Amino acid sequence: MYVNPDHRKLGVGKALMNVAINKAKELEKIEQIYLAVTAGNEPAKRLYTSLGFVTYGIDRNGLKIEDTYFDEELMVLVF
């Protein structure tokens, strides 16, 4: 998920995540949602944690942008 910087801190990300979570909960066979967030992205991690996601692992060098690697924090929300 990406929120344009001009629209951050307005609740847009939380609203989008709540729509996705509620849609997943409507589907009988969905029991959990997984996501990966760049380990250094503290605002995103705070958002996901506030929605009930918990970290279950780290994918070292899980994301490469040009010549730079980033660790990804693996998170899950269990219904």
MDAnalysis code that builds the backbone (N, CA, C; Angstrom):
import MDAnalysis as mda
import numpy as np

u = mda.Universe.empty(237, n_residues=79, atom_resindex=np.repeat(np.arange(79), 3), trajectory=True)
u.add_TopologyAttr("name", ["N", "CA", "C"] * 79)
u.add_TopologyAttr("resid", np.arange(1, 80))
u.add_TopologyAttr("resname", ["MET", "TYR", "VAL", "ASN", "PRO", "ASP", "HIS", "ARG", "LYS", "LEU", "GLY", "VAL", "GLY", "LYS", "ALA", "LEU", "MET", "ASN", "VAL", "ALA", "ILE", "ASN", "LYS", "ALA", "LYS", "GLU", "LEU", "GLU", "LYS", "ILE", "GLU", "GLN", "ILE", "TYR", "LEU", "ALA", "VAL", "THR", "ALA", "GLY", "ASN", "GLU", "PRO", "ALA", "LYS", "ARG", "LEU", "TYR", "THR", "SER", "LEU", "GLY", "PHE", "VAL", "THR", "TYR", "GLY", "ILE", "ASP", "ARG", "ASN", "GLY", "LEU", "LYS", "ILE", "GLU", "ASP", "THR", "TYR", "PHE", "ASP", "GLU", "GLU", "LEU", "MET", "VAL", "LEU", "VAL", "PHE"])
u.atoms.positions = np.array([
    [0.844, -1.160, 0.000],
    [0.000, 0.000, 0.000],
    [0.892, 1.227, 0.000],
    [0.457, 2.247, -0.693],
    [1.203, 3.495, -0.738],
    [0.217, 4.648, -0.638],
    [0.540, 5.610, 0.216],
    [-0.265, 6.821, 0.334],
    [0.615, 7.998, -0.068],
    [0.137, 8.783, -0.997],
    [0.856, 9.965, -1.457],
    [1.198, 10.862, -0.267],
    [2.409, 11.404, -0.221],
    [2.799, 12.252, 0.913],
    [1.821, 13.388, 1.213],
    [1.170, 13.925, 0.202],
    [0.194, 15.006, 0.416],
    [-1.033, 14.544, 1.195],
    [-1.257, 13.236, 1.263],
    [-2.451, 12.703, 1.917],
    [-2.137, 11.911, 3.186],
    [-0.900, 11.934, 3.605],
    [-0.512, 11.211, 4.818],
    [-0.971, 11.972, 6.061],
    [-1.104, 11.231, 7.144],
    [-1.537, 11.769, 8.449],
    [-2.973, 12.289, 8.414],
    [-3.752, 11.783, 7.445],
    [-5.166, 12.148, 7.335],
    [-6.077, 10.954, 7.580],
    [-5.488, 9.798, 7.885],
    [-6.282, 8.598, 8.126],
    [-6.583, 7.793, 6.878],
    [-5.982, 8.176, 5.753],
    [-6.244, 7.474, 4.490],
    [-5.745, 6.034, 4.557],
    [-4.522, 5.845, 5.033],
    [-3.964, 4.494, 5.115],
    [-4.775, 3.600, 6.025],
    [-5.182, 4.126, 7.171],
    [-5.979, 3.335, 8.114],
    [-7.325, 2.980, 7.505],
    [-7.941, 3.930, 6.805],
    [-9.230, 3.663, 6.162],
    [-9.089, 2.580, 5.094],
    [-8.047, 2.658, 4.279],
    [-7.824, 1.637, 3.249],
    [-7.610, 0.266, 3.868],
    [-6.797, 0.218, 4.909],
    [-6.542, -1.060, 5.571],
    [-7.811, -1.620, 6.207],
    [-8.621, -0.774, 6.815],
    [-9.864, -1.256, 7.428],
    [-10.812, -1.828, 6.381],
    [-10.878, -1.208, 5.206],
    [-11.722, -1.752, 4.134],
    [-11.208, -3.133, 3.721],
    [-9.894, -3.246, 3.538],
    [-9.320, -4.533, 3.131],
    [-9.533, -5.604, 4.198],
    [-9.325, -5.248, 5.464],
    [-9.500, -6.212, 6.559],
    [-10.958, -6.648, 6.644],
    [-11.876, -5.703, 6.580],
    [-13.300, -6.052, 6.668],
    [-13.740, -6.907, 5.492],
    [-13.222, -6.635, 4.302],
    [-13.551, -7.456, 3.133],
    [-13.032, -8.881, 3.329],
    [-11.815, -9.009, 3.846],
    [-11.249, -10.341, 4.093],
    [-12.075, -11.097, 5.128],
    [-12.548, -10.401, 6.140],
    [-13.353, -11.049, 7.187],
    [-14.682, -11.562, 6.646],
    [-15.184, -10.952, 5.572],
    [-16.430, -11.406, 4.952],
    [-16.261, -12.738, 4.229],
    [-15.050, -13.071, 3.871],
    [-14.769, -14.304, 3.138],
    [-14.531, -15.423, 4.141],
    [-15.364, -16.437, 4.098],
    [-15.362, -17.496, 5.111],
    [-14.025, -18.198, 5.292],
    [-13.300, -18.406, 4.229],
    [-12.091, -19.222, 4.323],
    [-10.845, -18.425, 4.693],
    [-10.952, -17.116, 4.765],
    [-9.802, -16.298, 5.146],
    [-9.691, -16.290, 6.666],
    [-8.552, -16.714, 7.174],
    [-8.324, -16.768, 8.619],
    [-7.278, -15.773, 9.090],
    [-6.445, -15.313, 8.154],
    [-5.396, -14.378, 8.530],
    [-4.929, -13.606, 7.300],
    [-4.312, -12.460, 7.561],
    [-3.754, -11.620, 6.503],
    [-2.271, -11.443, 6.798],
    [-1.456, -11.612, 5.774],
    [-0.024, -11.404, 5.887],
    [0.370, -10.140, 5.138],
    [1.402, -9.471, 5.630],
    [1.975, -8.347, 4.896],
    [3.447, -8.232, 5.223],
    [4.151, -7.515, 4.373],
    [5.563, -7.208, 4.602],
    [5.715, -5.696, 4.544],
    [6.475, -5.160, 5.480],
    [6.720, -3.718, 5.536],
    [8.225, -3.506, 5.697],
    [8.746, -2.503, 5.016],
    [10.162, -2.190, 5.149],
    [10.478, -1.961, 6.623],
    [11.471, -2.657, 7.123],
    [11.754, -2.674, 8.562],
    [11.966, -1.281, 9.149],
    [12.465, -0.342, 8.381],
    [12.706, 1.000, 8.890],
    [11.525, 1.946, 8.781],
    [10.402, 1.474, 8.259],
    [9.238, 2.340, 8.050],
    [8.381, 2.357, 9.318],
    [8.806, 3.139, 10.290],
    [8.136, 3.167, 11.593],
    [6.679, 3.634, 11.516],
    [6.334, 4.666, 10.728],
    [4.914, 5.056, 10.659],
    [4.012, 3.923, 10.158],
    [4.462, 3.199, 9.138],
    [3.662, 2.087, 8.613],
    [3.546, 0.973, 9.645],
    [4.654, 0.668, 10.335],
    [4.607, -0.380, 11.354],
    [3.664, 0.002, 12.492],
    [3.655, 1.269, 12.868],
    [2.716, 1.714, 13.915],
    [1.274, 1.551, 13.450],
    [1.014, 1.882, 12.189],
    [-0.342, 1.710, 11.646],
    [-0.747, 0.245, 11.712],
    [0.074, -0.633, 11.188],
    [-0.280, -2.054, 11.154],
    [-0.433, -2.635, 12.555],
    [0.433, -2.240, 13.461],
    [0.319, -2.703, 14.844],
    [-0.981, -2.223, 15.472],
    [-1.376, -0.988, 15.189],
    [-2.624, -0.450, 15.746],
    [-3.842, -1.203, 15.232],
    [-3.702, -1.850, 14.086],
    [-4.798, -2.626, 13.505],
    [-4.781, -4.086, 13.958],
    [-3.790, -4.444, 14.776],
    [-3.741, -5.799, 15.321],
    [-2.703, -6.717, 14.702],
    [-1.947, -6.235, 13.731],
    [-0.905, -7.060, 13.126],
    [0.238, -7.243, 14.112],
    [0.865, -8.417, 14.068],
    [2.037, -8.699, 14.898],
    [3.166, -9.207, 14.006],
    [4.374, -8.900, 14.403],
    [5.556, -9.328, 13.653],
    [5.859, -10.786, 13.969],
    [6.142, -11.559, 12.925],
    [6.523, -12.953, 13.135],
    [7.874, -13.286, 12.526],
    [8.506, -12.313, 11.859],
    [9.817, -12.595, 11.296],
    [10.378, -11.416, 10.529],
    [11.626, -11.567, 10.111],
    [12.323, -10.568, 9.311],
    [12.871, -11.264, 8.062],
    [12.626, -10.675, 6.921],
    [13.198, -11.160, 5.666],
    [14.387, -10.250, 5.348],
    [15.578, -10.728, 5.676],
    [16.794, -9.942, 5.463],
    [16.994, -9.691, 3.969],
    [17.241, -8.441, 3.619],
    [17.440, -8.056, 2.218],
    [16.264, -8.469, 1.339],
    [15.058, -8.440, 1.906],
    [13.873, -8.894, 1.194],
    [13.420, -7.988, 0.066],
    [13.913, -6.753, 0.050],
    [13.521, -5.789, -0.975],
    [14.779, -5.135, -1.522],
    [14.866, -5.072, -2.863],
    [15.998, -4.404, -3.490],
    [15.464, -3.297, -4.382],
    [15.927, -2.083, -4.141],
    [15.584, -0.939, -4.984],
    [16.893, -0.416, -5.543],
    [17.027, -0.526, -6.853],
    [18.272, -0.228, -7.547],
    [19.390, -1.058, -6.928],
    [20.367, -0.454, -6.291],
    [21.478, -1.219, -5.718],
    [21.421, -1.305, -4.202],
    [20.272, -0.965, -3.613],
    [20.150, -0.943, -2.161],
    [19.166, -2.006, -1.698],
    [19.581, -2.768, -0.697],
    [18.725, -3.797, -0.102],
    [18.099, -3.270, 1.188],
    [16.874, -3.717, 1.458],
    [16.155, -3.359, 2.668],
    [15.600, -4.623, 3.308],
    [15.657, -4.678, 4.628],
    [15.000, -5.767, 5.345],
    [13.506, -5.514, 5.352],
    [12.732, -6.598, 5.322],
    [11.289, -6.484, 5.426],
    [10.805, -7.184, 6.687],
    [9.951, -6.517, 7.414],
    [9.338, -7.088, 8.607],
    [8.062, -7.800, 8.152],
    [7.930, -9.053, 8.531],
    [6.784, -9.880, 8.150],
    [5.755, -9.817, 9.273],
    [4.519, -9.476, 8.909],
    [3.474, -9.290, 9.918],
    [2.240, -10.092, 9.535],
    [1.439, -10.432, 10.555],
    [0.224, -11.202, 10.330],
    [-0.876, -10.677, 11.240],
    [-2.095, -10.732, 10.717],
    [-3.302, -10.436, 11.489],
    [-4.157, -11.682, 11.460],
    [-4.391, -12.280, 12.621],
    [-5.194, -13.493, 12.718],
    [-6.585, -13.114, 13.206],
    [-7.608, -13.616, 12.510],
    [-8.993, -13.302, 12.898],
    [-9.457, -14.211, 14.018],
])
